[in-house]
Amino acid sequence: MSIASVAANRRYLVPGEPSRRTGLALLCAVLVAYFGISFDNFFTVSNGLTILMNISAIAIAAIGAMFLLVSGNVDLSIGGQYALISVITAQFAKDSGNVVLAVAVGLLAGLVLGLTNGILVRYMKISPLIVTLGTMAVFKGLAYLVSEGRSVFGFSEAFIFLGRARINEVPLPVIVAAVLFVLGGFWLLRTPGGLRLFAIGGNAQAARLTGVNVDWVIVRLYVLNGLLMGVVAVLTTARLGSGTPQIGTSFELDVLTAVILGGVGFAGGSGHPAGVFVGVATIGVLSSGLIFAGLEDWWQQISKGLVLLLALGADQIAEHRRARSVRREAPAEPDPTPGAPPGAGASAAQEYGLDRETGHQPGPVVLRVEGLARRFGPVFALRDGTFSVRAGEVVCLVGDNGAGKSTLIKLISGVHRPDAGRIELGGAPVDFGGPIDARRAGIETVHQDLAVCPNLGVAHNLVLGDEPRRRLFGFIPVRDDGAALARTRERLASLGITLTDLNRSVGRLSGGQRQSVAIARAMKEGVKLIILDEPTAALGVTQTRNVLRIARQAADNGAGVILISHDIRTVFAVADRVVVLRLGRVVYDDTIERVTHTRLLHLMAGLETVDGPDGPAGDEATLDAAESGTTVLKGH
Ligand SMILES: Nc1ncnc2c1ncn2[C@@H]1O[C@H](COP(=O)(O)OP(=O)(O)OP(=O)(O)O)[C@@H](O)[C@H]1O
């Protein structure tokens, strides 16, 4: 299938796992029907407009709450922001009589409050629940302080008009809410930015390693949330004709209930604006129905609280069901290939059914590291990392626990900076400020547990951080999921990976398939070096074989490959060269043909040095020799 026809077939994929709570929304629809039948005036245009007017504030705030929850965050302080922005705006509207200034001050106040939350949450690494619980109290208190506990009124007609204007009988706040909601929903579903929110909510660490600037995204989300609260507060203050510190009481309850009821998972990474719309409408209808029923305010509180608990309970049930179905759906590993029993004299490559070319000739050196060293406080994690990798070559990095393997690859992939030594890529020295620099230079790393976002589909995972884009109607920038599918198909095909549904959540794939997707993502155009950190850990025989085959294929496609493994059989199955690290030093570096299983195990365990079994044996001897730098064996 050509790229063009794939793109034409499917140009848009919904990000994240689908919401599984349509049932709850239907239950709420029944509630609507009940109120409609019970009260004569419930289904009238004027009551409809009143409900819309009342929920316009919730709808606007729900956009920010939806974005935050999808990204795994929350803001409990929106009620406090509402009150504080309301009294500040009211004070300015009263004192200056200038509508534009009052609106600008209201929005600016929202921006500042949002920024405060964002900075506290991200950079102080405190739980968003606790931070915003604290700022909720502070903002509320400040609202009373600024207004001295009184309502502020006496605005110009022009300012009040903002909140009371109608266009074709539809109140302006309803129109503003509708426009913002549609824009927000569209952004979340159709743009690269929206996809990244789902990615952060699914696995923030994986998103970060893919190149998404998670901290900055979260700060911006809180700022946007504050701005939206600015809009809510300005419109409501204008409509009511006064700003009061009492406004916004339990507003966070209404908004969060609507959003969670609408199917946005509290754990992050899932949700859909259509569901949130139903949630917002339901809260509006419920409030209105309770007023029709003549129930006191506290009954409203009780019923909304119960609905929130119900929604959270449903969220938990949905999460359990999702986890169960993931376990059920994850493909079971087929039986090992008949006729290839492990051991029994077969070579490791044969054991895993891999074709090994004999006399394989690697290309030019892509990576050369020399004398890399790194310490963490008093711990020397790495003393002397010296080796090189050629194009088309799989280099296995082995060593006992704590030997320094992870530290070495973290230096190469830009996670840490070396204290000493040099890294050369393609013959030129490089100095990475972070993982993004290393990726830009052509080094891709597949981390063991953090490689993928389980809630995103295969294609979305593959393009994350480098999403193809197109212009809708020639001018609106959106994701090009058709091109993402085409790129994914091509990439998987080049590595011989067969996956039929490219929109299937990666969390629903087997461990081996997940690793395959992560390696395929690393195999992007222009990649020079791929680092695979224990890609076969916890995999069965068949899945291990597939992953090793793909690693081999990646090298055959021209990249240099570094593979970390604790499993000697996989090393012998796939390696061209083997590098042994011991106590932070490279103690062996040679082609795989020149070492035996036993010798490699001995080298890793420090039972043998370069001098062979007859040389200075044992841990202490090796350590001493290693300390003096005499045991490093270079096979080339
Ligand atoms: N961020 C860190 N802070 C402090 N010590 C560290 C840090 N990272 C690694 N170390 C220490 O450096 C040494 C080497 O660790 P490293 O993780 O590189 O070894 P490894 O060979 O990858 O081990 P394993 O196979 O168990 O993952 C260990 O003693 C470890 O405790």
PDBQT file of the ligand as one rigid body, heavy atoms in Angstrom, charges set to zero:
ROOT
HETATM    1  N1  LIG A 701      22.391   8.480  40.243  1.00  0.00    +0.000 N 
HETATM    2  C1  LIG A 701      23.210   7.766  41.039  1.00  0.00    +0.000 A 
HETATM    3  N2  LIG A 701      23.497   8.189  42.291  1.00  0.00    +0.000 NA
HETATM    4  C2  LIG A 701      24.320   7.492  43.084  1.00  0.00    +0.000 A 
HETATM    5  N3  LIG A 701      24.917   6.342  42.742  1.00  0.00    +0.000 NA
HETATM    6  C3  LIG A 701      24.674   5.864  41.509  1.00  0.00    +0.000 A 
HETATM    7  C4  LIG A 701      23.802   6.545  40.598  1.00  0.00    +0.000 A 
HETATM    8  N4  LIG A 701      23.745   5.832  39.442  1.00  0.00    +0.000 NA
HETATM    9  C5  LIG A 701      24.541   4.756  39.631  1.00  0.00    +0.000 A 
HETATM   10  N5  LIG A 701      25.083   4.783  40.855  1.00  0.00    +0.000 N 
HETATM   11  C6  LIG A 701      26.009   3.783  41.402  1.00  0.00    +0.000 C 
HETATM   12  O1  LIG A 701      27.003   3.554  40.432  1.00  0.00    +0.000 OA
HETATM   13  C7  LIG A 701      27.327   2.180  40.366  1.00  0.00    +0.000 C 
HETATM   14  C8  LIG A 701      27.123   1.671  38.956  1.00  0.00    +0.000 C 
HETATM   15  O2  LIG A 701      25.724   1.675  38.686  1.00  0.00    +0.000 OA
HETATM   16  P1  LIG A 701      25.099   1.312  37.286  1.00  0.00    +0.000 P 
HETATM   17  O3  LIG A 701      23.616   1.435  37.421  1.00  0.00    +0.000 OA
HETATM   18  O4  LIG A 701      25.756   2.075  36.223  1.00  0.00    +0.000 OA
HETATM   19  O5  LIG A 701      25.491  -0.230  37.151  1.00  0.00    +0.000 OA
HETATM   20  P2  LIG A 701      24.911  -1.341  36.173  1.00  0.00    +0.000 P 
HETATM   21  O6  LIG A 701      26.069  -2.079  35.638  1.00  0.00    +0.000 OA
HETATM   22  O7  LIG A 701      23.996  -0.732  35.173  1.00  0.00    +0.000 OA
HETATM   23  O8  LIG A 701      24.113  -2.248  37.184  1.00  0.00    +0.000 OA
HETATM   24  P3  LIG A 701      22.756  -3.115  36.924  1.00  0.00    +0.000 P 
HETATM   25  O9  LIG A 701      23.128  -4.215  36.016  1.00  0.00    +0.000 OA
HETATM   26  O10 LIG A 701      22.424  -3.588  38.299  1.00  0.00    +0.000 OA
HETATM   27  O11 LIG A 701      21.745  -2.174  36.367  1.00  0.00    +0.000 OA
HETATM   28  C9  LIG A 701      26.450   1.478  41.383  1.00  0.00    +0.000 C 
HETATM   29  O12 LIG A 701      27.213   1.327  42.572  1.00  0.00    +0.000 OA
HETATM   30  C10 LIG A 701      25.332   2.443  41.611  1.00  0.00    +0.000 C 
HETATM   31  O13 LIG A 701      24.807   2.336  42.917  1.00  0.00    +0.000 OA
ENDROOT
TORSDOF 0
